[in-house]
């Protein structure tokens, strides 16, 4: 059986990590994520200005709505939702109809 001091140190450490994550690191990750999204949105705007991807196209509007939605609701992304997205991506890669757009 473990001593109460050992258990108390584990609980205290877990609480400290949670506090450190909630008050500091999470905000830094969120700021970096949003900064990258603003860069991507600006690049999308430049593609529209150069008419490589016209403003009226469905692709432009879909990407713009997706990026703006992620900017607005980025604070709702948690570690659990991130893990679930990775699992779903791995599952989708195993399907026969999967197309990897990043490899092109």
C-alpha positions as CSV (number, residue, x, y, z in Angstrom):
1,X,0.0,0.0,0.0
2,X,1.3,3.4,-0.9
3,X,1.8,6.0,1.8
4,X,-0.6,9.0,1.9
5,X,2.3,11.4,1.3
6,X,3.1,9.7,-2.0
7,X,-0.5,9.9,-3.1
8,X,-0.8,13.5,-2.0
9,X,2.3,14.4,-4.0
10,X,0.8,12.8,-7.1
11,X,-2.5,14.7,-6.7
12,X,-0.7,17.9,-6.1
13,X,1.5,17.4,-9.2
14,X,-1.5,16.6,-11.3
15,X,-3.3,19.7,-10.1
16,X,-0.3,21.9,-10.7
17,X,0.0,20.5,-14.3
18,X,-3.7,21.2,-14.9
19,X,-3.3,24.8,-13.5
20,X,-0.2,25.4,-15.6
21,X,-2.0,24.1,-18.7
22,X,-5.2,26.1,-18.0
23,X,-3.6,29.4,-17.2
24,X,-0.5,29.5,-19.4
25,X,0.3,27.0,-22.1
26,X,-3.2,26.6,-23.5
27,X,-3.4,30.3,-24.3
28,X,0.0,30.3,-26.0
29,X,-1.0,27.3,-28.2
30,X,-4.3,29.0,-29.0
31,X,-2.5,32.3,-30.0
32,X,-0.1,30.4,-32.2
33,X,-3.0,28.5,-33.8
34,X,-5.0,31.6,-34.5
35,X,-2.0,33.4,-35.9
36,X,-1.4,30.6,-38.4
37,X,-5.1,30.7,-39.3
38,X,-4.9,34.5,-40.0
39,X,-1.9,33.8,-42.2
40,X,-3.8,31.1,-44.1
41,X,-6.8,33.4,-44.5
42,X,-4.6,36.2,-45.9
43,X,-3.1,33.7,-48.4
44,X,-6.6,32.7,-49.4
45,X,-7.4,36.4,-49.9
46,X,-4.3,36.8,-52.1
47,X,-5.3,33.9,-54.2
48,X,-8.7,35.6,-54.7
49,X,-7.1,38.9,-55.6
50,X,-4.8,37.2,-58.2
51,X,-7.9,35.3,-59.5
52,X,-6.2,32.0,-59.1
53,X,-9.2,31.0,-56.9
54,X,-12.0,33.4,-57.7
55,X,-14.1,34.9,-54.9
56,X,-17.3,33.6,-56.4
57,X,-16.2,30.0,-56.4
58,X,-17.7,27.5,-54.0
59,X,-14.2,26.4,-52.9
60,X,-13.2,29.9,-51.9
61,X,-16.3,30.4,-49.9
62,X,-16.0,27.0,-48.2
63,X,-12.4,27.6,-47.2
64,X,-13.2,31.1,-46.0
65,X,-16.1,29.8,-43.8
66,X,-13.9,27.0,-42.4
67,X,-11.0,29.3,-41.5
68,X,-13.3,31.9,-39.9
69,X,-15.2,29.2,-38.0
70,X,-11.9,27.8,-36.6
71,X,-10.8,31.4,-35.7
72,X,-14.1,31.9,-33.8
73,X,-14.3,28.6,-32.1
74,X,-10.6,27.6,-31.7
75,X,-10.9,28.0,-27.9
76,X,-13.2,25.0,-27.8
77,X,-10.5,22.6,-29.1
78,X,-9.4,20.3,-26.3
79,X,-6.8,17.6,-26.1
80,X,-9.6,15.0,-26.3
81,X,-11.1,16.5,-29.5
82,X,-7.6,16.6,-31.0
83,X,-7.0,12.9,-30.2
84,X,-10.4,12.0,-31.7
85,X,-9.6,13.9,-34.9
86,X,-6.3,12.1,-35.3
87,X,-8.1,8.7,-34.7
88,X,-10.7,9.6,-37.3
89,X,-8.0,10.7,-39.8
90,X,-6.2,7.3,-39.4
91,X,-9.5,5.5,-39.9
92,X,-10.3,7.5,-43.0
93,X,-6.9,6.8,-44.5
94,X,-7.7,3.1,-44.5
95,X,-10.8,3.5,-46.6
96,X,-10.5,2.8,-50.3
97,X,-12.0,6.2,-51.4
98,X,-9.4,8.3,-49.4
99,X,-7.7,11.0,-51.3
100,X,-4.6,12.6,-49.7
101,X,-4.6,16.3,-50.8
102,X,-1.4,17.1,-48.9
103,X,0.7,14.8,-51.1
104,X,-0.1,16.6,-54.3
